[in-house]
C-alpha cells in the first residue's frame, strides 16, 4: 500500500523528464528510486516520468524494458504489485537524439502545460549544453523548471566553467541541482547532526585535539562497462574532486548560521578555498597514483585494468589515488587529511576516521602504542559510528585494551532508510538545494584538483601497480607512515 508523505508536496503536478532514460544510471538507480518515492507518497499527484533516449522504443516497448531491467534493482521487501503497476502508468518514452533540435518538438508535445518540469540529464556532460539550448528553443523552460546535472561536471576547471555558463543562460542558480549521490547517503547527512547537534564534540573538533583525518572510499568493482569513459577520467576526477572533497568539507566546515542551503554551502566553499594548493614537489611527495593488475576481488579472479575491454594496453589512467592535504585555517592548522580511493580493492569500504591526540602524559606503563581514541564513521557497506576508548582489561594490574562505543544506525532507528538517489530526487521535487553543489563550490574544487592533474602530467610517472584485491600500492601506506600514522581498515 502506498503510504502518505509526511511533508507537504509541491502544488503543481510534476513532469520528470529523464535524458538517458534507457541508460545504466536510469535503470539501476533513478527509476527504482522514483518507484520508492511513489510507493511512500513522496511524488506529487498526477506525476509523469518521461524518459528519452535513442533506442527506438514505443511506450509499450519501454515499459517491457523497465519491467525486465529496473524491477530487479528493487528490494523484494519494497515491491508491491499494485504500486508497481501505478508507477508504470506514470511512465512514457520519447525517442530522441539529444543533439537533434528537431526531435524536441515531440518531447514538448508529450509534456503537459502548466506543470513543474524537472529535467534530469543522465548523459555525458558534453551533452548538457546542447540539451539546455534545445529545451530553451522548444520553449520548455520556465521559472518553475529545474535541471539536475550528473557528475562529473566537466573534465577540468575550464570545461566546468563552460558548462556552468551555458546552463546558466537558461536556468537560474536556484534551478540547478548538481548532484553528488554521496550527499544523499543517510550517514553523510547524519554528519551534520553529529557535528553540530552534540555539544560534547564541538570543543574537541579542532587542532590540536585532532591529529589526523582519514577518508577512504574503496570499491571491489572494476570499471565494467564504463571503461571508455573511465580511461578519459581516472580516479581523481571520478571520485576525489567530488565525493571525497564533499566528505572533507562536511568534516572540516564551520557551523553554518542555519540549514539554509546557501548558509551550508557558504561554509563548504570556505573549506575548499582553504585547501592547500599543491606545488610540484608536494605532488611528487604527497600523492600516490595506482593502477590495478590481475588478481582476485570479491572472491573472483579478475583481469588487469589494461586488459579490460575498451582500455588502451598502454593506459596511464589511475584507478587508485591516495594523497595528503591540509586545510589552512585556524581550526585545522597542521592537521593532515589523508584521502584514499580505488577500484578492485580488498573490500568495499567507505569511512571517515578522526584520530584524537593522545593524553599529554601516560601514567600507564603498558599503554598501547596505537592511538587511544578514534571516531570511526562508517558509510558503507553498513552505516555506523564507533568511538574507540581505552578500558582496563579484567584481571590484576592496569593493562589497557581499546573498546568501542557503537552506534548501529540501522538498528537504532526502526523506520525505513531511503537510498541516496531517492532522497536526493525527493529534494529536487521539493526544491531543497542544501545537498547539491553550488557553482562556485564546484569550480573551487576543480581549481584545487587541476594543479594535481597538471603536476602528474609534468612529472610523467606511470601509476604504481597494485594487485586487484589488495589495499593499493605500498606507497599509500608509506604516505601515512612518514608521520606516524597508518590506514585504519
N, C-alpha and C positions, 0 to 999 in steps of 0.2 A: 504494500500500500504506500502511496506517495504521502510523505509527511509534509507538514506545513512549515514554511520558513519562519525562523524566529525574528528576522529583521525585515523591515519594510522593503518591498520590491519597487523597482522603477515604475513611474506612472505610465510610460509609453511601452507598447509592445516592442519586442526585440527581434531584429533580423541579424543573426550571427552569420557572417559571410567568411568562409574559410578558403583562402587561396592555398592550393596544395592539399585539397580535401581528400585526395586518394593517396597521399604520401605517407611515409612511415610514421612521422610525428602525429599526424591526424589519426591514423589507425590505432596506434598504441597508446596515445596519451589524450589527445584532445576530445575525440568522440566518447571514449569511456568516461572522461571527466565531466563532459556535458551531460551524459546519461545520469551520472551520480548526482549532479546538481539538480537535474529534473526530478530524480527519484525523491530527493529530500526537499523539494519545493522551493528551490533557490533560483529558478528561472521565471521570468515574468509570464503571465498567462499569454497564450497565443504566440509563444516564441517559435520562430522558424530558424532552421540552420541550413544555409545554402552552401554546399561545397562546390568548388570549382577545380578544374584540372583538365589536362589534355586528353585523358582517357575518354573514349567515345562511348560513355555510358548514357542510357536514358535513366529516368528516375528509378524504374524497377530494377534495372541492372546495377545501379549504385547501391540500392538497398540490399540486394543479394550480396554484393561485395562487402558491405558493412557487417551484415549478418555473419559472414564467413570469417572476416578478418578482425573486426573490433570486439565482437562479443567474447572471444576467448580471453581478452585482457580485462574483463570484468570479473571480480571475485564472485564465486558461486553464492556466497552468503548474501551478496548485494543484488543478485539478479532476480528480478520479479517479472514474469512473463507479460503481465498486463502493462506494467510501467515501460517495459522494453517496446511493446507494440505502440504505445503512445509516443515514445521517443522516436521510433522510426517514422511515425506520421509527421513529425516535425521536419524531417529531412527532405531536401531537394538537391538536385545536381544540375549544374550548368557546365557544359563542355566549353572550355575557354583556354586559349593560348594567352597567357598574361601579357605578352608583348604585342598582341594584335588588337589595336584600338577598336576595330570593327566589332569584335566579339563582345564588347562591354554593353552593347545595346540589349542583348539577350539577358545579361545579368541585371541591368537596370529594370527591365520588364519583369523579371522574376521577383525582384524585391518590392515590397509594399511601400506605398506612400504614407507619410505621417508616422513612421516608426523610428525607433532609435537603431541605427546601424552600427555594428561593431565589426570591423574588418580585421581578421586575423591573418597575417602574412606569414604562413608556414612555408616559406620558399627560401631560395638563396637570397642573401642580402642584395645581390646585384640586380634583383628584380624590384626591389622596394620602390625605387624612384619611378620606374615605368608604371607600376601598378597604381601608385598615387596619382600620377599625371592622367592616366586613363580614367580613373574613378572621377577625378575632377572634371574632365572633359565630358563625361557621361552624366554630369550633374547629380552624382550620388552622394556627395559630401555636403553636410550642413553643420550647424552649430551643435547638434546633438550627437554627431558621429564620433566614433572612437576607433583608433587603429592600434593593433598590437604588433610589435616588431620582435621577431625571434632573434636570438643571438646566433652567431657573433655579428654584431652590428659593425660591419666594416672589417678591413684587413689591417688597418693601421689608423693613426690619427687623421690623416688627410682624407681617407675614404670614409671614415666615420663622420667627419665634418660635412663631407659632400652629401651623404645620405641624410643626415640630420637637417641640413639646409633644404634639400629637395622635399623631404616630407613636411618640413615646417612651412613650406609655401602653401600647403593645403590644409594642415591641421595645426591648431594652436598647441603649445606645450602641454596644456591641461587635457588635451585629447589624445596624447601619445603615451602608450604603455609599452615601455621597453622591458621585455620580460626576461627574468632570470629565475628559472624554476627553483633554484636553491632558496630564494627568498620566500617561497611558498611553503617550505617544509615547517612542520609544527615546531620542531625543536629550534630551528633558526629563529622563528618568530618568538619562541619562548626565551631566547637570549635577551631580548629587550626586557622581559619581566624579571629574569634572573638578575640582570644588571641593575635595573632602575626601580624594581619593586621590593628589593631586600636591603634594608639599611645596614645589615651586618657585613655585606660585601663591599659597599662603596668606599669606606675608608681604606680598604686594603687594595683596591683596584688601581694600582699605580706602582711606579718605581718609587723606592727600592723594594717594596714588599713583593712585587712580582719580578722574577729574574729572567723569565723567558716565556714565549708563547709559541706553541706548535699548532699548525693547521695541516691536516692530512686529508686528502680525498683520493683514495686508492680504489682502482677498479680491477676486477679479474677479467673483464671482457677485453677483446682486441678492437680493431677498427671496423670489423664486419663489412657491411655494405657501404660504409662511409669512407672507404679508403681513398677514393679520388678527391673528395673534399678534404679529408684529414691531412693528406700529404701536402696540401697547399696551406694548411693551417697550423698544425702542431699543438703540443700541449700548452704552451704559454698562452697562445691566442684562445684556444678552445676552453681552457679551464682557469688559468691563473688570473688573466686580465679581467675576468668577470666573477666566476664563482668564488674563488679563494679570496680575491680582494674584497668582495662583499662581506664575507665572513670576518675578515680582518677589520673592516670598518665597524661592524656591529660590536666586536670585542673592544675596539680602541676608541670609539666615539665618546664625546662628552654628552652629558644628559641633555636631550632636547627640551625646549621650553614647553612643548606639548607633543601630542601624537599627530598633529597636523602634518600632512605629507611633506610640505616644504621645510618645516622645522626639523623633521628627522633627516631629510636628505641634505639639508644645510650642514648638519654635523658630520654626516658621512663624507661630504665633499671636503670638509676641513681635514679629515684624516688622510684622504688620498693626496691632498696638496701638501701634507706634512711628510709623506713618504720620502725617504732619502733617495735622491736620484743617483743612479749608479754610474761611476766612471768606468773606463775600460778595465782598469785594474780591479775595481770592485767586481765587475762581471766575471773576470777570469778567476777570481778568488772565491766569490760568494754565490756562484750559480753552478749547477750541475745539470747537464743535459744527458738523457739516456735514450736508448732505443732497444726494444726487446728482441731477443733472439729466440730460437725454438726452445721449447721446454714443456712444462706441464702447468696448467692453470685450471682451477676449479675441478680437479680430478680428471682432466682430459689432456691428451697430448696436443700441443698447438704449434703452429708454424711460426717462423720468424716474421717480423714486421715486413721485411723486404720481400718475403715470399707471398705476402697477401696479394690477392687479385687487385690490380689497379695501382700497385705501389711500384715505382721505378726500382730496379735492382741496386742502384747506387744512391738511394734516397738518404738524405741527411736530416730528415724531419725527426724532431724529438717526440717520443711517446712518454717521456718522463721528464719532470723538472723538479729540482729542489733548489731553494735559494734562501738566503738570509737577507732581511731588510730591517730597517729601523723607522720608527715614527718619531720624527724630530720635533717633539713638543715637550712641555714640562712634565706631563703625566707619564710619558713613556721614554724619557731620555735614557739612552744606553741600554734599553731592553731589546734583545734580538727577537725578531719574529721569523720563525722558520716555516716556510711553506713547502709542501710536497704534494705532487700529484703524478699519477702514472697509470698506464694501462698494463694489463697482464701482470698485475701484482699478486702477491701471495694470497691475499683475501680482500674482499670488499670491505672498506673501512672509511668512514668519514667522521672525523672527530677533531675537537679542539682541546688542547692540553694547556692549562695555565699552571706554571710552576712557580710556587711561592718560595721566598727566601728561607733559608734555614735559620733556626734561632742563632742569635749572635754568639752564644757560648753554650756548648753542650756539656751538661753535668753527668751524662750517661756514657761510660767508657765504651760500651758495646753498641753505640748508636750506629745504624746502617749508614753507609756512605751515600746512598741514593737520597734524593730529595724527600724530605719528611712529608711535605704537604703538596698535593696536586688536586686541581679541579679538572676532571675529565668530562667533557660534554660530547656525548656520542650522538651523531646524527643518523648514521645507518651502519649496519643493517637494522639494528634495534636502536630505539631512542631512549637515552638515559642520561642522568647526571650523577657523577660519583665524586665525592670529596674524600681524598686519601688523608688519613690522620695516623699518628703513631699511637700504639697502645701497648701496655705491658703484657708480655707473654705469661700465661699461667705458670706458676711454679715459683721456686725460690729465686732470689736475685732480681735484678731490674733489667731484664732483657726485653727489647722492644721489637715489635713487628708492625708493618703497615696494615691498617684495616680500612675498609671503605664504608662510608655512609652512602647508601644507594637510593636514588630516586628513579624508579622504573616508571617512566611516563605512560607507558601503555597499560600498566596495571593500576596506576594511581587514579586514572580517570576512566569511568565506565563508558562514556559516550564515544561514538564513532569518531575516528580521527580522519579528516579528509586528506586526500593526497594533494601534493603541491599544485598540480595543474588545476585541479578542481577548485582549490581555494583561490588561486590567482584569477581564474576565469570568473568566479563569483565577484571578485574585486573589480574586474573590468565591468561587469554588468552593473554593479552598484556605484561605479565611479570613484573607487578608492585607490589612490595613487601611491600610498606610503611604501608599498613593497615593489615598486617599479623604479627603474633608474631614470634620473633626470638627465637632460642633455649635457649640462656642464659636468656632472658626475662621471658620465661615460667618457667624455673627452679628456677629463683629468686622468682617468685610468689608462687611457691609451697614451697620454703624454708621459706616463711613468713607464709603461711597458715598451714603447718604441725604442728607447735607447738600448734596452737589453737585447732586443732583436737585432738592432744595428750592430751592437758590440759582438754578438755571436758571429755575425757575417764577417766583420772585420777580423776577428780572431781566426776564423777559418777552421776551427776544430770540429772534428766529427763527433757526433754523440757517442758517449761511452755505452758499450753494450752491456746488457744485463739479461740474465736468463728469465724467460717467462715463468711466473710462479715464484719469483723472488721479491725482495723489497726494493729492488732497483740497484743502481751502481753502488759499489762500495764507497765511492767518493761522497755520496749523500750522507753516510754516517760520519765520515771524517769532517764534513762541514760543521756538524754539531760538536764533535769530539774536541775540536780545537778550543772550544770554550767550556769544556767540561760537561756537556750535555749529551743525551742520546735520544733517538726517536722512541716514543712510547708506543708499543704495539701490543 
